[in-house]
């Protein structure tokens, strides 16, 4: 909601903290090597609120490559 972006890393216990955020709507995106990216949008933070967002990362999917022989069809 503010256009502001902030990054952090978790501690050994997997916890993360973003102190002093302004009340508005936020998006959380989490990335780690070997895992799928986690994204949640529309998180509303109210004034004087401590908000917990639990995140479970899933093991990343195998990347697939699709090869399509031939050339694209011409537009009519």
N, C-alpha and C positions, 0 to 999 in steps of 0.2 A: 503494500500500500504506500510505502514511502519511496520506493525505488532504491532503497539501501540494501547492500549485500554484505554479508558477514560470514566468515569461515571459522571453523574450529576443528579440533581433533578430540576424540574421546580419550578418557583416561583409561588406565588398566582395567577398571571395572566396567567400562563401556558407557559411562555417563558423560554427558556433554552439557554445557551451560552457556547460554547467551545472556549475560547480565545487561541491564539497562536498555531493554528494547521498548520502543514506543508502542502504545496501544494502536493496533490496526490489524489488517489481515496479512498473513504471511504464507510463504511457500517454503517447504523444507525439501532439500534434495541431498541424498547421502550416496557417496560413491566409495567403493573399496575394490581393490584388485581381486578378481576371481568371483565377484558377486554382481548381481543385477543392481542397477541403480534404483534407489527408492525415491519416490517423489510423492509428496502430499501437498495439495493446494487448498486454499480457503481456510487456513488455521486462524481463528480469531483470538487475539490476545487483548484482554481487557485491562484497564488501569488497575494497578496494584495486584495483579494476578500472577501467581506462580503456576505455570502450565507445564505438564508433563506430556511428552509425545514419545510413546514407546515405538521403537523401530526394530523390525526383524528383517535382516538381509537374507535373501535367497541366493543359493549358489548360482553362478552365471550359467546361462544356456550355451550350448555348443553353437558356434556360428555356422550358418549354412550358406553355401554359395550356389546360386542358381544360374546355370548357363543356358541361354536360349539361342539356338542356332538360327541363321537366316537374318534377313533385314526386316525392319518394321514395315507394315503395310502402308501404302500411300493413302493420303486423305482424299476423299471423293469430293 
